[in-house]
Amino acid sequence: MSGIVFFKSRKLAGLREFYQNKVGCEVWLQQEDCIIMRHGNFLFGFCQRDEADTGGIITFFFDHKDEVDQAYARHKEIAINKPSHSDKYRIYNFFARDPEGRIIEFQQFEHRVAHYLSGAELLLKRRSIREFTDEEVTDETIGQLLDNCRYAPTSMNSQSYYFKLIKDHRTIDWLSQTRGKSSSPIARGRLAVAICADPALSRRHVQDGCIAAYHFLLAAWSFGLGTCWIAAMDRDDVKEKLGIPVDHYVATVTPLGYPQDSFIKPPRKKDLSEFIVS
């Protein structure tokens, strides 16, 4: 379930142009006398009326400080102040006004916040992470993450996959050396996770395990956690070390932790048309 905040407006067309072309919002739904905009997973709407609601603050927040600075560069002529840090709220922000005089805020949280990404943002922003902070990943967070992963699809709903948490540092170090440089990121996470599948439960256990593994990578990112798909870990020595039956499939062993750096979406080398084959 989601929600929408509505404001009365006397300048509906002008607001659409401003929020779409200046702020970077999308038109989510156009109605007869109302328009609903979307910015990430934030929905807000304006309805044409004889008077306008101009109270309160409409806040847009970003992942990175640089994005706030870029917003300021675009909106300098309507900005109320320059970007600055607030020790009280632990944010980096500035204020501006929209065409009807509403205060709008552009900010970045300087502390960790609960997961908030929309589905599209999750798909577009997920990255492979190879460097992590020392911040602990709590058991509560891990539990919530794995609970989300229970809904990964499997062949005939066999639910053949499972997750093995690895917290022993000696075991993590050993795993990081199994494939040389390719597996070295395992040692940099706060813990490692093996995503496996049981062939006794599914004839498509390999596919089940791979789907579950990518489900895990996406779910982890929604909690602000980084992962890295380490391939070719379906090995007898790895299974012996982890106590996994030799006939089970190991889709990957991934490090898990909070990314050391912030990552802005890099450009793709291929155009969309190059992914489509007629």
LUMVEX-828746 format. One record per residue (C-alpha): residue number from 1; residue in three letters; y, z, x negated. Coordinates in nm, 3 decimals, decimal comma. Each point is the difference from the previous one (the first is absolute). Layout:
# residues N
+-----+------+---------+---------+---------+
! seq ! type !       Y !       Z !       X !
+-----+------+---------+---------+---------+
! NUM !  Ala !       Y !       Z !       X !
...
+-----+------+---------+---------+---------+
# end
This chain:
# residues 278
+-----+------+---------+---------+---------+
! seq ! type !       Y !       Z !       X !
+-----+------+---------+---------+---------+
!   1 !  Met !   0,000 !   0,000 !   0,000 !
!   2 !  Ser !   0,349 !  -0,082 !  -0,121 !
!   3 !  Gly !   0,353 !   0,035 !   0,134 !
!   4 !  Ile !   0,339 !  -0,166 !   0,025 !
!   5 !  Val !   0,354 !   0,141 !  -0,020 !
!   6 !  Phe !   0,248 !  -0,186 !   0,224 !
!   7 !  Phe !   0,379 !  -0,019 !  -0,021 !
!   8 !  Lys !   0,249 !  -0,138 !   0,250 !
!   9 !  Ser !   0,206 !  -0,283 !  -0,145 !
!  10 !  Arg !   0,301 !  -0,213 !   0,087 !
!  11 !  Lys !  -0,067 !  -0,249 !  -0,282 !
!  12 !  Leu !  -0,367 !  -0,090 !   0,033 !
!  13 !  Ala !   0,018 !  -0,343 !  -0,169 !
!  14 !  Gly !   0,206 !   0,135 !  -0,289 !
!  15 !  Leu !  -0,240 !   0,289 !  -0,058 !
!  16 !  Arg !  -0,298 !  -0,236 !  -0,003 !
!  17 !  Glu !   0,167 !  -0,212 !  -0,267 !
!  18 !  Phe !   0,098 !   0,306 !  -0,204 !
!  19 !  Tyr !  -0,333 !   0,182 !   0,002 !
!  20 !  Gln !  -0,205 !  -0,317 !  -0,042 !
!  21 !  Asn !   0,202 !  -0,181 !  -0,266 !
!  22 !  Lys !   0,180 !   0,283 !  -0,178 !
!  23 !  Val !  -0,244 !   0,293 !   0,016 !
!  24 !  Gly !  -0,318 !  -0,209 !  -0,009 !
!  25 !  Cys !  -0,156 !   0,111 !   0,330 !
!  26 !  Glu !  -0,223 !  -0,220 !   0,215 !
!  27 !  Val !   0,036 !  -0,070 !   0,370 !
!  28 !  Trp !  -0,305 !   0,178 !   0,145 !
!  29 !  Leu !   0,067 !  -0,081 !   0,366 !
!  30 !  Gln !   0,276 !  -0,184 !   0,183 !
!  31 !  Gln !   0,051 !   0,103 !   0,362 !
!  32 !  Glu !   0,251 !  -0,118 !   0,258 !
!  33 !  Asp !   0,279 !   0,236 !  -0,099 !
!  34 !  Cys !  -0,167 !   0,203 !  -0,276 !
!  35 !  Ile !  -0,119 !  -0,078 !  -0,349 !
!  36 !  Ile !  -0,245 !   0,210 !  -0,204 !
!  37 !  Met !   0,020 !  -0,016 !  -0,378 !
!  38 !  Arg !  -0,263 !   0,100 !  -0,256 !
!  39 !  His !   0,047 !   0,127 !  -0,353 !
!  40 !  Gly !  -0,342 !   0,081 !  -0,145 !
!  41 !  Asn !  -0,154 !   0,224 !   0,265 !
!  42 !  Phe !   0,338 !   0,105 !   0,143 !
!  43 !  Leu !   0,080 !  -0,146 !   0,344 !
!  44 !  Phe !   0,347 !   0,031 !   0,147 !
!  45 !  Gly !   0,169 !  -0,191 !   0,280 !
!  46 !  Phe !   0,337 !  -0,088 !   0,148 !
!  47 !  Cys !   0,078 !  -0,078 !   0,364 !
!  48 !  Gln !   0,312 !  -0,179 !   0,122 !
!  49 !  Arg !   0,210 !   0,248 !   0,199 !
!  50 !  Asp !   0,364 !   0,067 !   0,091 !
!  51 !  Glu !   0,021 !   0,275 !  -0,261 !
!  52 !  Ala !  -0,164 !   0,064 !  -0,337 !
!  53 !  Asp !  -0,195 !   0,293 !  -0,147 !
!  54 !  Thr !   0,146 !   0,061 !  -0,345 !
!  55 !  Gly !  -0,111 !   0,356 !  -0,067 !
!  56 !  Gly !  -0,268 !   0,105 !  -0,244 !
!  57 !  Ile !  -0,120 !  -0,179 !  -0,314 !
!  58 !  Ile !  -0,241 !  -0,292 !  -0,038 !
!  59 !  Thr !  -0,183 !   0,055 !  -0,328 !
!  60 !  Phe !  -0,195 !  -0,260 !  -0,196 !
!  61 !  Phe !  -0,199 !   0,130 !  -0,296 !
!  62 !  Phe !  -0,156 !  -0,183 !  -0,290 !
!  63 !  Asp !  -0,268 !   0,065 !  -0,257 !
!  64 !  His !   0,224 !  -0,050 !  -0,302 !
!  65 !  Lys !   0,347 !   0,100 !  -0,113 !
!  66 !  Asp !   0,067 !  -0,360 !  -0,108 !
!  67 !  Glu !  -0,042 !  -0,113 !   0,360 !
!  68 !  Val !   0,277 !   0,240 !   0,108 !
!  69 !  Asp !   0,225 !  -0,142 !  -0,271 !
!  70 !  Gln !  -0,079 !  -0,353 !   0,116 !
!  71 !  Ala !   0,087 !   0,099 !   0,358 !
!  72 !  Tyr !   0,330 !   0,142 !  -0,121 !
!  73 !  Ala !   0,082 !  -0,324 !  -0,181 !
!  74 !  Arg !  -0,057 !  -0,189 !   0,327 !
!  75 !  His !   0,199 !   0,245 !   0,213 !
!  76 !  Lys !   0,275 !   0,111 !  -0,235 !
!  77 !  Glu !   0,273 !  -0,127 !   0,235 !
!  78 !  Ile !  -0,119 !   0,226 !   0,284 !
!  79 !  Ala !  -0,124 !   0,293 !  -0,210 !
!  80 !  Ile !   0,155 !   0,342 !   0,055 !
!  81 !  Asn !  -0,098 !   0,127 !  -0,345 !
!  82 !  Lys !  -0,182 !  -0,105 !  -0,316 !
!  83 !  Pro !  -0,371 !   0,085 !  -0,046 !
!  84 !  Ser !  -0,049 !   0,354 !  -0,125 !
!  85 !  His !  -0,261 !   0,273 !  -0,032 !
!  86 !  Ser !  -0,019 !   0,289 !   0,246 !
!  87 !  Asp !  -0,155 !   0,311 !  -0,153 !
!  88 !  Lys !  -0,011 !   0,165 !   0,343 !
!  89 !  Tyr !  -0,216 !  -0,268 !   0,161 !
!  90 !  Arg !  -0,148 !  -0,143 !  -0,323 !
!  91 !  Ile !   0,097 !  -0,355 !   0,090 !
!  92 !  Tyr !   0,197 !  -0,288 !  -0,152 !
!  93 !  Asn !   0,218 !  -0,162 !   0,266 !
!  94 !  Phe !   0,322 !  -0,147 !   0,130 !
!  95 !  Phe !   0,156 !  -0,046 !   0,344 !
!  96 !  Ala !   0,153 !  -0,304 !   0,169 !
!  97 !  Arg !   0,100 !  -0,110 !   0,352 !
!  98 !  Asp !  -0,138 !  -0,273 !   0,221 !
!  99 !  Pro !   0,225 !  -0,239 !   0,202 !
! 100 !  Glu !   0,041 !   0,257 !   0,280 !
! 101 !  Gly !   0,084 !   0,286 !  -0,234 !
! 102 !  Arg !  -0,341 !   0,175 !  -0,006 !
! 103 !  Ile !  -0,078 !   0,181 !  -0,320 !
! 104 !  Ile !  -0,298 !  -0,150 !  -0,180 !
! 105 !  Glu !  -0,163 !   0,151 !  -0,305 !
! 106 !  Phe !  -0,199 !  -0,157 !  -0,281 !
! 107 !  Gln !  -0,207 !   0,245 !  -0,201 !
! 108 !  Gln !  -0,297 !   0,073 !  -0,223 !
! 109 !  Phe !  -0,189 !   0,328 !   0,009 !
! 110 !  Glu !  -0,016 !   0,156 !  -0,347 !
! 111 !  His !  -0,310 !   0,196 !   0,093 !
! 112 !  Arg !  -0,340 !  -0,090 !   0,140 !
! 113 !  Val !  -0,015 !  -0,060 !   0,374 !
! 114 !  Ala !  -0,288 !  -0,040 !   0,244 !
! 115 !  His !  -0,142 !  -0,350 !   0,040 !
! 116 !  Tyr !   0,214 !  -0,231 !   0,209 !
! 117 !  Leu !  -0,075 !  -0,363 !  -0,089 !
! 118 !  Ser !  -0,046 !  -0,254 !   0,274 !
! 119 !  Gly !  -0,312 !  -0,216 !  -0,007 !
! 120 !  Ala !   0,189 !  -0,298 !  -0,140 !
! 121 !  Glu !   0,166 !   0,211 !  -0,270 !
! 122 !  Leu !  -0,335 !   0,148 !  -0,097 !
! 123 !  Leu !  -0,151 !  -0,345 !  -0,052 !
! 124 !  Leu !   0,303 !  -0,135 !  -0,186 !
! 125 !  Lys !   0,072 !   0,298 !  -0,224 !
! 126 !  Arg !  -0,342 !   0,124 !  -0,113 !
! 127 !  Arg !  -0,041 !  -0,030 !  -0,377 !
! 128 !  Ser !  -0,265 !   0,075 !  -0,258 !
! 129 !  Ile !   0,112 !   0,314 !  -0,186 !
! 130 !  Arg !  -0,111 !   0,076 !  -0,354 !
! 131 !  Glu !   0,236 !   0,284 !  -0,093 !
! 132 !  Phe !   0,021 !   0,325 !   0,196 !
! 133 !  Thr !   0,198 !   0,323 !   0,006 !
! 134 !  Asp !  -0,156 !   0,342 !  -0,055 !
! 135 !  Glu !   0,073 !   0,103 !   0,359 !
! 136 !  Glu !  -0,304 !   0,140 !   0,176 !
! 137 !  Val !  -0,147 !  -0,182 !   0,299 !
! 138 !  Thr !  -0,076 !   0,282 !   0,243 !
! 139 !  Asp !  -0,331 !   0,038 !   0,178 !
! 140 !  Glu !   0,189 !  -0,026 !   0,329 !
! 141 !  Thr !   0,141 !  -0,340 !  -0,095 !
! 142 !  Ile !  -0,338 !  -0,122 !  -0,120 !
! 143 !  Gly !  -0,157 !   0,116 !   0,325 !
! 144 !  Gln !   0,259 !  -0,184 !   0,210 !
! 145 !  Leu !  -0,041 !  -0,311 !  -0,213 !
! 146 !  Leu !  -0,378 !  -0,006 !   0,033 !
! 147 !  Asp !   0,023 !   0,073 !   0,371 !
! 148 !  Asn !   0,201 !  -0,322 !   0,038 !
! 149 !  Cys !  -0,263 !  -0,187 !  -0,198 !
! 150 !  Arg !  -0,275 !   0,091 !   0,247 !
! 151 !  Tyr !   0,115 !  -0,295 !   0,211 !
! 152 !  Ala !  -0,082 !  -0,272 !  -0,254 !
! 153 !  Pro !  -0,214 !  -0,267 !   0,174 !
! 154 !  Thr !  -0,364 !  -0,050 !  -0,095 !
! 155 !  Ser !  -0,280 !  -0,237 !   0,095 !
! 156 !  Met !  -0,138 !   0,098 !   0,342 !
! 157 !  Asn !   0,199 !   0,325 !  -0,028 !
! 158 !  Ser !  -0,254 !   0,121 !  -0,256 !
! 159 !  Gln !   0,258 !   0,223 !  -0,175 !
! 160 !  Ser !  -0,192 !  -0,046 !  -0,320 !
! 161 !  Tyr !   0,284 !   0,087 !  -0,240 !
! 162 !  Tyr !   0,093 !   0,336 !  -0,149 !
! 163 !  Phe !   0,251 !   0,143 !  -0,246 !
! 164 !  Lys !  -0,079 !   0,210 !  -0,306 !
! 165 !  Leu !   0,290 !   0,208 !  -0,136 !
! 166 !  Ile !  -0,002 !   0,052 !  -0,377 !
! 167 !  Lys !   0,217 !   0,283 !  -0,133 !
! 168 !  Asp !  -0,187 !   0,101 !  -0,317 !
! 169 !  His !   0,216 !  -0,116 !  -0,291 !
! 170 !  Arg !  -0,292 !  -0,066 !  -0,232 !
! 171 !  Thr !  -0,163 !  -0,224 !   0,258 !
! 172 !  Ile !   0,329 !  -0,179 !   0,064 !
! 173 !  Asp !   0,048 !  -0,059 !  -0,374 !
! 174 !  Trp !  -0,353 !  -0,137 !  -0,028 !
! 175 !  Leu !   0,055 !  -0,237 !   0,294 !
! 176 !  Ser !   0,325 !  -0,123 !  -0,154 !
! 177 !  Gln !  -0,187 !  -0,113 !  -0,311 !
! 178 !  Thr !  -0,282 !  -0,190 !   0,171 !
! 179 !  Arg !   0,183 !  -0,333 !  -0,002 !
! 180 !  Gly !   0,251 !   0,055 !  -0,278 !
! 181 !  Lys !   0,359 !  -0,095 !   0,086 !
! 182 !  Ser !  -0,099 !  -0,120 !   0,348 !
! 183 !  Ser !  -0,114 !   0,347 !   0,110 !
! 184 !  Ser !   0,253 !   0,205 !  -0,200 !
! 185 !  Pro !   0,234 !   0,061 !   0,300 !
! 186 !  Ile !  -0,266 !   0,231 !   0,146 !
! 187 !  Ala !   0,093 !   0,266 !  -0,256 !
! 188 !  Arg !   0,367 !   0,000 !   0,103 !
! 189 !  Gly !  -0,044 !   0,102 !   0,364 !
! 190 !  Arg !  -0,018 !   0,357 !   0,129 !
! 191 !  Leu !  -0,350 !  -0,080 !   0,121 !
! 192 !  Ala !  -0,230 !  -0,298 !   0,050 !
! 193 !  Val !  -0,181 !  -0,124 !   0,308 !
! 194 !  Ala !  -0,318 !  -0,205 !   0,013 !
! 195 !  Ile !  -0,040 !  -0,207 !   0,317 !
! 196 !  Cys !  -0,366 !  -0,069 !   0,067 !
! 197 !  Ala !  -0,236 !  -0,137 !   0,264 !
! 198 !  Asp !  -0,361 !   0,076 !   0,096 !
! 199 !  Pro !  -0,230 !  -0,305 !   0,042 !
! 200 !  Ala !  -0,234 !   0,204 !   0,220 !
! 201 !  Leu !   0,271 !   0,003 !   0,268 !
! 202 !  Ser !   0,116 !  -0,361 !  -0,014 !
! 203 !  Arg !  -0,121 !  -0,341 !  -0,111 !
! 204 !  Arg !   0,364 !  -0,075 !  -0,081 !
! 205 !  His !   0,062 !   0,310 !  -0,206 !
! 206 !  Val !   0,186 !  -0,191 !  -0,273 !
! 207 !  Gln !   0,254 !  -0,134 !   0,251 !
! 208 !  Asp !   0,019 !   0,341 !   0,169 !
! 209 !  Gly !   0,078 !   0,168 !  -0,331 !
! 210 !  Cys !   0,266 !  -0,252 !  -0,100 !
! 211 !  Ile !   0,174 !   0,020 !   0,338 !
! 212 !  Ala !  -0,005 !   0,381 !  -0,016 !
! 213 !  Ala !   0,140 !  -0,010 !  -0,353 !
! 214 !  Tyr !   0,297 !  -0,213 !   0,097 !
! 215 !  His !   0,050 !   0,213 !   0,310 !
! 216 !  Phe !   0,023 !   0,295 !  -0,239 !
! 217 !  Leu !   0,252 !  -0,176 !  -0,226 !
! 218 !  Leu !   0,227 !  -0,079 !   0,294 !
! 219 !  Ala !  -0,034 !   0,345 !   0,154 !
! 220 !  Ala !   0,081 !   0,163 !  -0,335 !
! 221 !  Trp !   0,320 !  -0,203 !  -0,029 !
! 222 !  Ser !   0,108 !   0,113 !   0,346 !
! 223 !  Phe !  -0,009 !   0,357 !  -0,136 !
! 224 !  Gly !   0,205 !  -0,104 !  -0,305 !
! 225 !  Leu !  -0,309 !   0,006 !  -0,224 !
! 226 !  Gly !  -0,087 !  -0,262 !  -0,257 !
! 227 !  Thr !  -0,341 !  -0,154 !  -0,071 !
! 228 !  Cys !  -0,141 !  -0,277 !  -0,216 !
! 229 !  Trp !  -0,310 !  -0,202 !   0,082 !
! 230 !  Ile !  -0,230 !   0,033 !  -0,302 !
! 231 !  Ala !  -0,262 !  -0,272 !   0,034 !
! 232 !  Ala !  -0,358 !  -0,024 !  -0,130 !
! 233 !  Met !  -0,073 !   0,372 !   0,038 !
! 234 !  Asp !  -0,326 !  -0,064 !   0,189 !
! 235 !  Arg !  -0,198 !   0,104 !  -0,309 !
! 236 !  Asp !  -0,306 !   0,212 !  -0,051 !
! 237 !  Asp !   0,171 !   0,225 !  -0,256 !
! 238 !  Val !   0,292 !   0,063 !   0,236 !
! 239 !  Lys !  -0,237 !   0,084 !   0,286 !
! 240 !  Glu !  -0,201 !   0,234 !  -0,220 !
! 241 !  Lys !   0,315 !   0,177 !  -0,118 !
! 242 !  Leu !   0,128 !   0,044 !   0,356 !
! 243 !  Gly !  -0,333 !   0,083 !   0,162 !
! 244 !  Ile !   0,002 !  -0,315 !   0,213 !
! 245 !  Pro !  -0,339 !  -0,154 !   0,091 !
! 246 !  Val !  -0,071 !  -0,305 !  -0,212 !
! 247 !  Asp !  -0,044 !  -0,231 !   0,302 !
! 248 !  His !   0,339 !   0,093 !   0,148 !
! 249 !  Tyr !   0,298 !  -0,229 !  -0,054 !
! 250 !  Val !   0,315 !   0,118 !  -0,181 !
! 251 !  Ala !   0,288 !  -0,221 !   0,113 !
! 252 !  Thr !   0,250 !   0,159 !  -0,238 !
! 253 !  Val !   0,098 !   0,320 !  -0,175 !
! 254 !  Thr !   0,375 !   0,038 !   0,039 !
! 255 !  Pro !   0,244 !   0,250 !  -0,147 !
! 256 !  Leu !   0,209 !   0,184 !   0,259 !
! 257 !  Gly !   0,339 !   0,162 !  -0,049 !
! 258 !  Tyr !   0,373 !  -0,030 !   0,050 !
! 259 !  Pro !   0,152 !  -0,303 !  -0,176 !
! 260 !  Gln !   0,201 !   0,078 !  -0,310 !
! 261 !  Asp !   0,262 !  -0,263 !   0,080 !
! 262 !  Ser !   0,146 !  -0,163 !   0,307 !
! 263 !  Phe !  -0,099 !  -0,360 !   0,055 !
! 264 !  Ile !   0,207 !  -0,262 !   0,178 !
! 265 !  Lys !  -0,182 !  -0,299 !   0,144 !
! 266 !  Pro !  -0,043 !  -0,266 !  -0,271 !
! 267 !  Pro !   0,026 !  -0,370 !   0,081 !
! 268 !  Arg !  -0,326 !  -0,180 !   0,070 !
! 269 !  Lys !  -0,079 !  -0,302 !  -0,215 !
! 270 !  Lys !  -0,145 !  -0,201 !   0,288 !
! 271 !  Asp !   0,174 !  -0,121 !   0,311 !
! 272 !  Leu !  -0,159 !   0,082 !   0,335 !
! 273 !  Ser !  -0,099 !  -0,364 !   0,048 !
! 274 !  Glu !  -0,216 !   0,016 !  -0,314 !
! 275 !  Phe !  -0,225 !   0,261 !   0,164 !
! 276 !  Ile !  -0,074 !  -0,228 !   0,297 !
! 277 !  Val !  -0,262 !  -0,269 !  -0,038 !
! 278 !  Ser !  -0,030 !  -0,276 !   0,259 !
+-----+------+---------+---------+---------+
# end
